[in-house]
Amino acid sequence: MVLNHVIESQQFTPELLFELFKRADKLRLKSDSCLKGKILVTLFYEPSTRTRMSFESAMLKLGGSVVSTENAKEFSSAIKGESLSDTIRIVGAYCNCVVMRHYETGAALEASKVSKVPIINAGDGKGQHPTQALLDVYTIYREFGRLDNLKIAMVGDLASGRTVRSLCYLLAKFSGNTIIFVSPENLRMGEDIKDHLNKKGVKFREEVGLDKILPEADIIYMTRIQKERISIQDYKKAKGKYVIDSKTINLIRPDARIMHPLPHVEEIDLSLETEENDKRVAYFRQAENGLYIRMALLDMILNKESCFS
């Protein structure tokens, strides 16, 4: 169960996932300064709130230090033309681990090939976002007590959504799951993911309408339409097509859960009272879980003698 670079969800076995869950549960109750003296660099070429801040908070809660840039595309030597490989070789000399978000698919893998310290992929273009998938399955496990025999509806911009891609890889490791892809025709899930699910024997289907699948799903995983990654024509076709509001939430079973990687925009329109009191609304618990799963991940990668070995 040795981890170095974290590039894609496929790296994680069920055994490794449950080890991370165990560590996250313990760190939720009591953290430790087990990473004192270690430095984390968060190198973000794209904006982020939850991912960057939760990694930085995780490192600080474990006693480590953080060096951060939230707009490396403009406020680093990249603006002068420095290659990603050179940046990683330089930055790696200043720290023990780099958490990187980049606008190009495959950037994390490229960085890992030249880095002397662990690289953690915090999202690479339309590629993957493995640590989001980790906190997603951790949330599902905490909400349902299992990761098998579940029906998951993934809704929205599935063509651009790296979170849903990464989550599919993890859900495919468990038996009996069914995935329903709900998206406009122009933003459907990529063929590579569907091929992977077929190879793993995971049942899935594609739908265009949302309302009819809400009563049958255990998990409704909403995503926003990613305006920054698609054409304006595709955005206009999809904008406002799928919405969970005071009317559609009544179609969702009392024991189901609404998840979202956040930020949410027009695709969720619920009152503050509903978001705070309706148990079906899980996305704020989901975001909080990201802190503990990332603490567990940093502990596993950087601490030879784990906080809870």
C-alpha positions in Angstrom: 0.0 0.0 0.0 2.9 2.4 -0.8 1.8 5.6 -2.6 4.1 8.0 -4.3 2.5 10.1 -7.1 -1.3 10.3 -7.2 -2.2 10.8 -10.9 -5.4 8.9 -11.5 -8.2 7.0 -9.7 -7.2 3.7 -11.2 -4.2 3.6 -8.8 -6.5 2.9 -5.8 -7.5 -0.6 -4.9 -10.5 -1.3 -2.7 -8.1 -2.2 0.1 -6.2 1.1 -0.3 -9.5 3.0 -0.2 -10.6 1.4 3.0 -7.2 2.1 4.6 -7.6 5.8 3.6 -11.1 5.8 5.1 -9.8 4.3 8.3 -7.1 6.9 8.6 -9.5 9.7 7.7 -12.0 8.6 10.4 -9.2 8.7 13.0 -7.9 12.0 11.9 -11.4 13.4 12.1 -11.4 12.7 15.8 -7.8 13.6 16.6 -5.1 15.0 14.4 -1.3 14.9 15.1 1.8 16.9 14.2 3.2 13.9 12.3 4.2 16.0 9.3 6.1 18.7 11.3 9.1 19.9 9.3 7.6 18.9 5.9 6.5 21.5 3.3 3.6 21.2 0.8 3.5 23.3 -2.4 0.1 23.9 -3.9 0.8 24.9 -7.5 -2.5 25.9 -9.1 -2.7 27.0 -12.7 -6.5 27.2 -12.4 -8.8 28.7 -9.7 -9.9 26.6 -6.8 -11.5 27.1 -3.4 -12.2 23.7 -1.9 -9.3 21.6 -3.3 -6.5 24.1 -2.6 -7.7 25.2 0.8 -8.6 21.7 2.0 -5.1 20.5 1.1 -3.5 23.5 2.7 -5.6 23.0 5.9 -4.9 19.3 5.9 -1.1 19.9 5.8 -1.3 22.6 8.6 -3.5 20.4 10.8 -0.8 17.7 10.5 1.9 20.1 11.6 3.4 20.8 8.2 3.9 24.0 6.3 2.5 25.3 3.0 3.9 27.4 0.2 1.1 28.3 -2.2 0.3 29.9 -5.6 -3.3 30.1 -6.7 -2.7 31.5 -10.2 0.5 30.0 -11.4 -0.6 30.6 -15.0 -0.1 34.3 -14.6 2.0 34.7 -11.4 4.8 32.2 -12.0 7.6 31.9 -14.5 5.1 30.2 -16.8 4.2 33.7 -18.0 7.8 34.0 -19.2 7.6 30.8 -21.1 9.1 28.3 -18.6 8.1 24.7 -19.3 6.1 22.7 -16.8 8.9 20.2 -16.5 11.4 22.9 -15.5 9.0 24.5 -13.0 8.4 21.1 -11.3 12.2 20.4 -11.1 12.7 23.8 -9.5 9.7 23.7 -7.1 10.5 20.1 -6.1 13.7 21.4 -4.5 11.7 23.6 -2.1 9.3 21.0 -0.7 8.3 17.5 0.1 5.2 17.3 -2.0 3.5 19.2 -4.8 -0.3 19.4 -5.2 -0.9 20.6 -8.8 -4.0 21.8 -10.7 -3.4 22.4 -14.4 -5.6 23.4 -17.4 -4.0 20.7 -19.7 -5.1 17.0 -19.6 -2.0 14.9 -18.8 -0.1 17.6 -17.1 0.1 15.8 -13.8 1.5 12.7 -15.5 4.1 14.9 -17.3 5.1 16.5 -14.0 5.4 13.1 -12.2 8.0 11.9 -14.8 10.5 14.6 -13.8 9.6 15.2 -10.1 11.8 14.0 -7.2 8.9 14.6 -4.8 5.4 13.2 -4.9 2.9 14.9 -7.3 -0.8 14.9 -6.4 -3.1 15.6 -9.3 -5.6 18.2 -8.1 -7.3 18.3 -11.6 -5.8 18.3 -15.1 -8.0 19.8 -17.8 -10.8 17.4 -18.8 -8.7 14.5 -17.5 -9.1 13.4 -13.9 -9.5 14.7 -10.3 -8.6 11.7 -8.3 -8.7 13.2 -4.8 -12.2 14.5 -5.5 -13.2 11.0 -6.3 -11.6 9.8 -3.1 -13.6 12.2 -1.0 -16.7 11.3 -3.1 -16.5 7.5 -2.3 -15.6 8.3 1.3 -18.8 10.4 1.5 -20.8 7.6 -0.1 -19.4 5.1 2.4 -20.2 7.3 5.3 -23.7 8.0 4.1 -24.6 4.5 3.0 -22.2 2.2 4.7 -21.2 0.5 1.5 -19.8 1.1 -2.0 -21.6 -1.7 -3.8 -25.1 -2.3 -5.1 -25.8 1.4 -5.5 -27.6 3.3 -8.3 -25.8 6.6 -9.1 -27.1 9.3 -11.5 -24.4 11.5 -12.8 -26.0 14.7 -14.1 -24.8 17.7 -16.2 -21.7 18.3 -18.3 -20.2 14.8 -18.4 -18.0 15.6 -21.4 -15.9 18.1 -19.4 -16.4 16.8 -15.9 -13.2 15.3 -14.6 -14.8 14.6 -11.3 -17.4 12.2 -12.8 -14.7 10.5 -14.9 -12.6 9.8 -11.8 -15.6 8.7 -9.8 -16.5 6.1 -12.5 -13.1 4.5 -12.2 -13.6 4.0 -8.4 -17.2 2.9 -8.6 -16.2 0.2 -11.2 -14.1 -1.5 -8.5 -17.2 -2.6 -6.6 -19.9 -5.0 -7.6 -23.6 -4.4 -8.3 -23.4 -0.7 -9.1 -25.4 0.9 -11.8 -24.6 4.3 -13.3 -27.1 6.5 -15.1 -25.5 9.3 -17.2 -27.9 12.2 -17.6 -26.7 14.9 -20.0 -27.5 16.8 -23.1 -26.6 15.0 -26.3 -23.7 17.3 -26.9 -22.2 16.8 -23.5 -22.3 13.0 -23.1 -19.8 10.9 -21.1 -16.7 10.0 -23.1 -16.4 6.7 -24.9 -13.2 5.8 -23.0 -15.2 5.8 -19.7 -18.0 3.8 -21.2 -15.6 1.3 -22.6 -13.9 0.9 -19.2 -17.3 0.3 -17.5 -18.2 -2.3 -20.1 -14.8 -4.1 -19.5 -15.5 -4.1 -15.8 -19.1 -5.4 -16.2 -20.6 -2.2 -14.7 -24.2 -1.6 -15.8 -24.9 1.9 -17.2 -27.3 3.7 -19.4 -27.7 7.2 -20.8 -30.7 9.5 -20.4 -31.5 13.0 -21.5 -34.3 13.7 -19.0 -33.7 14.2 -15.3 -37.1 13.9 -13.6 -37.8 10.3 -14.5 -34.6 9.0 -12.9 -34.8 11.0 -9.7 -37.1 8.5 -7.9 -34.9 5.5 -8.7 -31.4 6.8 -7.8 -29.6 6.3 -4.5 -27.2 9.1 -5.3 -27.8 12.1 -7.6 -24.4 13.5 -8.4 -25.0 16.9 -9.9 -22.4 18.9 -11.8 -22.3 22.4 -13.3 -22.1 23.1 -17.0 -18.5 24.1 -17.4 -18.7 27.2 -19.5 -14.9 27.7 -19.5 -14.3 24.3 -21.2 -17.0 24.2 -23.9 -18.1 26.4 -26.8 -20.7 29.1 -26.2 -23.1 27.2 -28.4 -22.8 24.1 -26.3 -23.2 26.1 -23.1 -26.4 27.8 -24.3 -27.9 24.4 -25.2 -27.2 23.0 -21.8 -27.6 26.0 -19.4 -30.5 25.5 -17.0 -31.5 22.1 -18.4 -31.1 20.2 -15.2 -32.1 21.7 -11.9 -32.7 20.4 -8.4 -35.2 22.9 -6.8 -38.1 22.9 -4.4 -40.2 21.0 -6.9 -37.8 18.4 -8.3 -36.5 17.5 -4.8 -39.9 16.0 -4.0 -39.1 13.3 -6.6 -36.0 12.2 -4.7 -36.4 9.4 -2.1 -36.0 10.2 1.6 -33.1 7.8 1.8 -31.3 9.1 -1.3 -28.5 11.7 -1.3 -27.7 14.7 -3.5 -24.0 15.2 -4.1 -22.0 17.8 -6.0 -18.3 18.5 -6.3 -19.1 22.3 -6.1 -19.3 25.1 -6.9 -22.9 24.8 -7.8 -24.7 27.5 -9.8 -28.1 27.3 -11.5 -28.3 23.5 -11.3 -29.1 23.6 -7.6 -31.7 26.1 -6.4 -32.7 25.1 -2.9 -33.4 27.3 0.1 -30.9 27.7 2.9 -33.3 26.0 5.3 -33.5 22.9 3.0 -29.7 22.8 2.5 -29.2 22.9 6.3 -32.0 20.6 7.4 -32.7 18.1 4.6 -30.6 14.9 5.1 -30.7 14.3 1.4 -28.5 17.3 0.8 -25.0 15.9 1.3 -22.7 18.2 -0.7 -21.6 20.3 2.2 -20.8 17.2 4.2 -19.0 16.0 1.1 -16.8 19.1 0.9 -15.9 18.8 4.6 -15.0 15.1 4.1 -12.4 16.4 1.6 -10.3 17.8 4.5 -10.1 14.5 6.3 -9.5 12.3 3.2 -6.7 14.6 2.1 -5.2 14.6 5.6 -5.2 10.8 5.4 -3.6 10.9 1.9 -0.8 13.3 2.9 -0.1 11.1 6.0 0.1 8.0 3.8 2.4 9.6 1.2 4.7 11.7 3.4 4.9 9.9 6.7 6.7 6.7 6.8 5.6 6.2 10.4 1.9 7.0 10.0 0.0 9.1 12.6 -2.0 5.9 13.2 0.4 3.1 12.3 
